[in-house]
Amino acid sequence: MNVRRLIPSTALAGAVTLGLVSLSACAGSSDAADGGKGGKLDVVASFYPMQYLAEQIGGGHVAVDTLTKPGVEPHDLELKPRQIGELGEADVVLYLKGIQPAVDKAIAQAGVANTVDAATLTKLEAHGTGAGHEAHEAHEGESAEEHAEHAAGEEGHDHGSEAGADPHIWLDPVKYAEVAKGVGSALAKADPEHAADYRKNTDALVKKLGDLDTAFETGLKNTATKTFITTHSAFGYLAERYGLDQEGISGVDPESEPSPARIKELQDIAEKDKVTTVFFETLASDRTAKTLASDTGLRTDVLDPLEGITDTSKGDDYIEVMRSNLAALQKALGAK
């Protein structure tokens, strides 16, 4: 996997514009709609979490193309020349900087004007292989500047750019709702004729995400343990939101082999915190999870980072898979 360090959220927000201001009134009126596919607003989404937002908010007014097809591991995506060309022709490009280096590079090279970077629509934080409510408590009371300095100094979740911010914001329903609001505003600016529908659809999606947040909060409030082990350290925001502790086997690469020292550390954590399950994901091998589970006498199960929907996904869309994730966590953590 191509791994680099991410820019802290404060620097990221400053370095990358929302893209909303670049959606001019001229491009956003009938020109944008007429230039789209079949009279629809032409939206290119980088991968599934962005595709879901575009489809839910855009409804029948948008035609959504996704750069990452089902079953493709998003981080390793390589774009074809045709896809790069389509970026420049789209009315709106919706992506998340730091997840897919190939997409970030293509957008920068193509000079795409009408872009929306989801990373600028909420606050990013630093999460390492261990993340959750303890890290959250350690940061409480920090100013934004202190938090940024702290994040820059921590071991980050090293997708994409150059510092320590974790880009997996969509796995926290609250943060994902913040992103949804920004995407709704972007589509309304790009296509003012249907702005009322975009606002209505945004409100409906935000409500669904609010209901999902409530389900997680109540469903994980009383558990026998707060610790879960996963091959892919993608759940730092989720863990922090609901008072859990994520222990990643080996960080960003779900297929990398854990070191003997990390195996020993996780064995100790599993015994101390009464961990029952090692989670793996749908788009990567379960070899690492099974290795650790065999060494520690634990079960294995799926905790889906929702980077893509396939025939093996435990649900047909974001909400369904997240509810499956909740059920898996409740079982593994001994929810009461």
C-alpha positions, 0 to 999 in steps of 0.5 A: 500500500502506498503510505504517507503521512497526512496534514493535520486538520487545521493545516488541511482545511487551510490548504484545501478550499471547500470547493464550494466557492469555485462553483460559480453561479454560471456553472451552477445554473442551467449550464451545469444541469444541461451539461450533465448526463441526460440533463442531470448534474454530473457528479464524480465520487472518489469511492463509496462513502462519497458516492452514497452521499451524492446519491442520497442527497442528489436523488433524481437530479444527479448522475453519479460516477464512481472512480472506485468500482465495487470490490476494489481496495480504495487505497490502492486505486490506479486511475485510467486516463479516461477516468482522469479525463472525466474528472475535468468534465464533471460538474462536481467532483466529490472526494476525501483528500488523504484516502486515495493518493491517485485521486488526490494527484489526478485532481491536482494535475487536472486543475478541477475547479468544482471540487468538494473535499470532504476532509474540509467539512468536519474536523480531522483528528489523529488516531494510531493503532490504539484509539478511543475514549482514553485518547479523547480524554487526553485531548479534552481541554486542548485548544485547536492549536494545541490539538493540532500540535499534539496530532502532528506529534502522534503516530497517525493513521498514515493514508495519503498526505503528510501528517497524523490525521485519520481520514476515516470520518464516515465511520462516525455518523455524527461527523458523516452528517457534518460532511453531508450538510456540506455536500448538500450545500455544494450541490445546491450551489452547483444546481440552484434550480433544484436547491430545495430538493437537495436541502430536503434530501440532506435533512432526511439523510442527516436524520437517518444518521442521527438515528444511527448515532442513537442506535450506537450510543444506546447499543454500546452503553453497557458492555462487558468490555470496551476494547476491540481488536481489528486488522484495519485501524479505521475505527478511531472516530467510532471508538472515540464517539462511543467510549470504546478502545480500538486496538489495531493489529498493525496499523494502516495495512489490513494485510500486513503481518503483526510483529511478535512484539505486537502479538504479545502486546495484544495477547496481554490486552486481550487477557486484561480487557476480556477481549473475545473477537478479532475483527477483519474487513471484507475487502482484504484477507482475513489471514492476519486476523486468523493468525492472531485469533489462533495465537490468542484463542479468540473468535474472528468476525467482520467489522466493515470499514465501508470503503466499498459495497460488494456481494459479500457486504452485510447490507446493501448500503451504508446504513445497513452495513453500519447496523451490521457493524453495531450488531457485531460490536455488541456481540463481541463486547458483551452488550447488556 
